[in-house]
Amino acid sequence: MDEPRWLSDEQQRAWRKFAALMTVVPAGLDAQLQRDSDLTHFGYWVLAMLSEDPDRALRMSHLAAQANASPSRVSHVVSKLEARGWVRRHRAAADGRGNVAELTEAGYQKVREAAPGHVEQVRSMIFDGLDEDQVRRLDEICGAVLAHLDPGGRLCTQVGR
């Protein structure tokens, strides 16, 4: 039996810091959005992806890709957003296949109202502690890890896709 590929001391330190970030950052973003906007971070993310599309509408499969989430997770959150009047779902007009999630005017206003507080939370949690070179390196490191995890390029990793 082969010996496990244990982490080096340096890798262990980096991993523990990264693991702490994976816990602290999502919790902080969720807490701020729920407190200030009555939204989960993922709900906000879905509204934001829709708001960035010129038609404010995306096929559910494309929305799942944009949100880096499973179709079932996106469908679940879209159902919740629909119940609040922020999104509506309909059949794709072009071919009648698949569903489209469309941001309502109320949903657009919701994401516009939530965005300033969310951006401030992201800045205070991440970017206020980094200089420009560190931001560039963070971008490179995240890109490299995502490329390794998803060599087919299905994960949405760039602004302006």
C-alpha positions as CSV (number, residue, x, y, z in Angstrom):
1,M,0.0,0.0,0.0
2,D,1.3,3.4,-1.0
3,E,2.1,6.0,1.7
4,P,-0.5,8.9,1.7
5,R,0.8,12.1,0.2
6,W,0.9,14.1,3.4
7,L,1.0,17.9,3.3
8,S,4.3,19.6,3.9
9,D,4.4,21.9,6.9
10,E,4.1,24.9,4.6
11,Q,1.2,23.3,2.8
12,Q,-0.5,22.5,6.1
13,R,-0.2,26.2,7.2
14,A,-1.6,27.4,3.9
15,W,-4.4,24.9,3.9
16,R,-5.5,25.8,7.5
17,K,-5.6,29.5,6.6
18,F,-7.5,28.7,3.4
19,A,-10.0,26.5,5.3
20,A,-10.5,29.2,7.8
21,L,-11.3,31.7,5.0
22,M,-13.8,29.2,3.5
23,T,-15.7,29.3,6.9
24,V,-15.3,33.0,7.9
25,V,-15.9,34.7,4.6
26,P,-19.1,33.0,3.5
27,A,-20.5,33.4,7.1
28,G,-19.7,37.1,7.1
29,L,-21.2,37.7,3.7
30,D,-24.3,35.8,4.6
31,A,-24.7,37.6,7.9
32,Q,-24.4,41.0,6.3
33,L,-26.8,40.3,3.5
34,Q,-29.4,38.7,5.8
35,R,-29.2,41.5,8.3
36,D,-29.3,44.4,5.8
37,S,-31.2,42.9,2.8
38,D,-33.1,39.8,4.0
39,L,-31.1,37.8,1.4
40,T,-28.7,34.8,1.5
41,H,-25.4,35.3,-0.2
42,F,-26.4,32.7,-2.8
43,G,-29.7,34.4,-3.4
44,Y,-27.9,37.7,-3.9
45,W,-25.4,36.0,-6.2
46,V,-28.3,34.7,-8.4
47,L,-29.9,38.1,-8.5
48,A,-26.6,39.7,-9.4
49,M,-25.9,37.2,-12.3
50,L,-29.4,38.0,-13.7
51,S,-28.9,41.8,-13.2
52,E,-25.7,41.7,-15.2
53,D,-27.3,40.1,-18.3
54,P,-28.5,42.7,-20.8
55,D,-32.0,41.1,-20.8
56,R,-31.9,40.4,-17.1
57,A,-32.8,36.8,-18.0
58,L,-30.8,33.6,-18.3
59,R,-31.6,30.0,-19.1
60,M,-31.6,28.1,-15.9
61,S,-28.7,25.9,-17.1
62,H,-26.6,29.0,-18.0
63,L,-27.5,30.6,-14.6
64,A,-26.3,27.5,-12.8
65,A,-23.0,27.7,-14.7
66,Q,-22.7,31.5,-14.0
67,A,-23.3,30.8,-10.3
68,N,-20.9,27.8,-10.1
69,A,-23.8,25.8,-8.7
70,S,-25.8,22.7,-9.5
71,P,-29.0,23.1,-11.5
72,S,-31.0,21.8,-8.5
73,R,-29.5,24.3,-6.1
74,V,-30.2,27.2,-8.6
75,S,-33.8,25.9,-9.2
76,H,-34.3,25.8,-5.4
77,V,-33.2,29.4,-4.8
78,V,-35.0,30.7,-7.9
79,S,-38.2,29.2,-6.5
80,K,-37.6,31.1,-3.3
81,L,-36.8,34.3,-5.2
82,E,-40.0,33.8,-7.3
83,A,-42.1,33.5,-4.1
84,R,-40.8,36.9,-3.1
85,G,-41.6,38.4,-6.5
86,W,-38.0,39.1,-7.5
87,V,-37.7,36.5,-10.3
88,R,-40.1,34.9,-12.7
89,R,-39.5,31.6,-14.6
90,H,-40.8,30.8,-18.0
91,R,-40.1,28.5,-21.0
92,A,-37.4,29.6,-23.4
93,A,-39.1,31.5,-26.2
94,A,-36.4,30.7,-28.8
95,D,-36.9,27.0,-28.8
96,G,-39.4,26.1,-26.1
97,R,-36.8,23.9,-24.4
98,G,-35.6,24.6,-21.0
99,N,-36.6,27.4,-18.5
100,V,-35.5,30.9,-18.3
101,A,-35.1,32.9,-15.0
102,E,-36.0,36.5,-15.5
103,L,-35.3,39.3,-13.0
104,T,-38.4,41.3,-12.2
105,E,-38.3,45.1,-11.7
106,A,-38.7,44.4,-7.9
107,G,-35.8,42.0,-8.1
108,Y,-33.6,44.5,-9.9
109,Q,-34.4,47.1,-7.3
110,K,-33.6,44.5,-4.5
111,V,-30.2,43.7,-5.9
112,R,-29.4,47.4,-6.5
113,E,-30.3,48.2,-2.9
114,A,-28.3,45.2,-1.5
115,A,-25.2,45.8,-3.7
116,P,-23.6,48.8,-1.8
117,G,-23.6,47.0,1.6
118,H,-22.4,43.7,0.0
119,V,-19.5,45.4,-1.8
120,E,-18.5,47.2,1.4
121,Q,-18.5,43.9,3.3
122,V,-16.4,42.3,0.6
123,R,-14.0,45.2,0.7
124,S,-13.7,45.2,4.5
125,M,-13.3,41.4,4.7
126,I,-10.9,40.9,1.8
127,F,-9.5,43.8,-0.1
128,D,-8.9,46.4,2.7
129,G,-6.3,43.9,4.1
130,L,-4.4,43.6,0.8
131,D,-2.2,45.8,-1.4
132,E,-2.5,45.9,-5.2
133,D,0.2,43.2,-5.7
134,Q,-1.5,40.9,-3.2
135,V,-4.8,41.4,-5.0
136,R,-3.2,40.5,-8.3
137,R,-1.6,37.4,-6.7
138,L,-4.9,36.4,-5.1
139,D,-6.5,36.6,-8.5
140,E,-3.7,34.4,-10.0
141,I,-3.9,31.9,-7.2
142,C,-7.7,31.6,-7.4
143,G,-7.5,31.2,-11.2
144,A,-4.9,28.5,-11.0
145,V,-6.8,26.5,-8.4
146,L,-10.1,26.8,-10.4
147,A,-8.3,25.8,-13.6
148,H,-6.9,22.8,-11.8
149,L,-10.3,21.8,-10.4
150,D,-12.1,22.5,-13.7
151,P,-9.8,21.8,-16.7
152,G,-12.9,21.9,-19.0
153,G,-13.5,25.5,-18.1
154,R,-17.1,25.1,-17.0
155,L,-16.7,27.2,-13.8
156,C,-17.4,30.9,-14.3
157,T,-14.2,32.6,-13.3
158,Q,-14.1,36.0,-15.0
159,V,-16.1,39.2,-14.9
160,G,-17.8,39.9,-18.1
161,R,-17.8,36.2,-19.0
